[in-house]
């Protein structure tokens, strides 16, 4: 049942996500660039979806909201992958300098990330199902994916900030 709900959530009717991402990314990119630390980056959450919903024809419809949220999720997924690569490299460098031959920070982060992905998916499938058969569930599930991906991006940056 959970898999069916998640598949329905991920197959949301947002055919133009890529176009929406390209159209509205400048605001969230600027916010991301201005942010002075990881927590300031988290304040950028919604900086793509909100203007998209306000300006797109039908942006405040369920279909429109999900499309805008999905476009922002794609932004956060790009950032997550980039920050993960940087954090993995820094953990590898720390391991080489501080702890050769001991438990690997790089391996531990890889395992944590691999565990986080199904956790996020299950958590957001729950958010989706929680709303029952109504249209709000699509918005809730999409919002969950976006906000959890943004938060994980910030978590990865925070890990690096801890060691600076």
Beta strands, then each sheet from edge to edge (+ up, - down):
end
